[in-house]
Amino acid sequence: MNDLLLEKYVNKLTKDHIINYAKNNEIIVSNNEVDIIYDYIKKYWRKFYYENPKDLFDELKSKLSPNTYNKLIQIYTEAKEKIKK
């Protein structure tokens, strides 16, 4: 996907998008978790997309509930697999 398109999408991303996505996927997230996820996406989207974000996920593991963290890993892994195809 084009870097410019991704950047525009991320720039338009809101916390409500994260909340609605979580609800639609039956993921319970606290307001604090929404803030954390939002901040990480906004700051580090290029690393998540282009690089190995293991260090970021290590940080997130200590900041999110185990259920939210595991769902996030699952969603990320599935998205990366789709991108590879």
N, C-alpha and C positions, 0 to 999 in steps of 0.2 A: 504494500500500500504506500502511497505517496506520503513522504514526510510532512509536506505542507497540509495535506488533508487530515492527517493524524493530529497535527498541532492545532488546527482549527477546531477539531472535535474536542480535544482536551480543553482548549480555551473556553468552549461553550459548556463544558461539563459543570453541573451544579450538585450540591449535596442532595437535592431532591431526586436527581437521577439515580444516585447511589441508593437512596432509601427505597425508591420505587423498584429498582432492579432487585434489591434484597427481598422485598415483599413478594414480588412476582416469582421468586425462586425459593420462597419459604425459608429465608434466612433471617434470623432475628439479630439485629444489630442495635447497639446502644448509640445514643447521640455522640458519645465520645469516640466510638469506633468509626462512625460515619466521618467525623472530623479527621481522624487519623488516616483512613483510607483515602479520603479526598485530598489531603495534604500530600500523601505519598504519590498519588497519581499525578497531581499537578507538578510536583517537583521532579519526579523521577520517571516519567512515562517513557522517555527515550531509553533509559537503562532497562526498564521492563520489556520493552519491545525489541531492542537491538542487542542487548548484552545478557550476561548471566547475573540476575538480581539476587543471588543467594544471600548476600550480606543484608540486603533490604528485607528479605523474608525472615532472616534471623532476627532482625530488629522488630519486625511486625509480630513475630511469635510471642515476644514478651509484652506487647502492647494490646493484643487482641485476645478475646476469649478463645479457648481451644476450638470450639465449634465454628466460630467466625473465621479463624485462621485456617482451619481445615477446608472449609468451603471456598475460601479465597484461593488456596493452593489448587483445589480441584478446578475451579473456574479458569484460573490462569493456565493450568496445564492443558485443559481442553481447548482454550483459545489458541495457545501456541501450536498445538497439533493441527488445528484448522488452517493456521497461517502457513504452515509448512507444505500443505497440499496444493 
